[in-house]
Amino acid sequence: MSEIEGLVVTPLRRIPDERGAVFHMLREDSPTFERFGEIYFSMVYPGAIKAWHLHTEMTLNYAVPVGMVKLVCYDDRPGSPTNGNLVELHVGELNYVLVTIPPHVWNGFKGEGANPALVANCSTVPHRPDEIERKDPFAEDIGYDWSLRHG
């Protein structure tokens, strides 16, 4: 159970062999699958922050098959039982999961480690500029500290 209503973290399979590996992401018979809108990829460089944004209609289905990111979600939905909650996840090669983020939940990610990360999103609707809202990564109303913590 997550600390944000509607946020679901699902372990994913990696099937390695001597030639490489297959990374599963999402199937139409998965419990979190709603519908297909678009698949796109976002590359993030180490230490770079891509935040904050929320979608008004789109459900996000993130997986990170290459590299690592710190994925942060914040719920400020009026009337949500988890309003005010923040979830921080370390997602990627070392923790290969599918993160399903419902509409109206702020989210963003920061590249971790020494190499770029590749974030895959299988969204429920095609990306449209009129259904996304953005904030500065250091927006005071969320108040998240993106810096590296030691310990």
KASUL-V966102 format. One line per field, one symbol per residue. ss: DSSP state (a for helix, b for strand, c for the rest). phi: phi as a letter, one per 30 degrees, with the letter a starting at -180 (. if undefined). burial: # if it has 9 or more other C-alpha atoms within 8 Angstrom, else .. Layout:
ss: ???
phi: ???
burial: ???
This chain:
ss: cccccccbbbbccbbbbccbbbbccccccccccccccbbbbbbbcbccbbbbbbbccccbbbbbbbcbbbbbbbcccccccccccbbbbbbbccbcbbbbbccccbbbbbbbccccbbbbbbbcccccaaabbbccccccccccccccccc
phi: .ccbejdbcceccccdbdckaccdbabdcdeddcaccacbbbcbdeidccadabcdbdccbcbbdbibbccbbbcbddiddcejdbbcbcbkedbdbccccdeicdaabbdcicbeccccbcddbddbedcbcbbdeceddciccdddccj
burial: ..##..###..#.#........#.........#...##.....###..########.###################...#.##.###..####..##################..##########.....##....#.#............
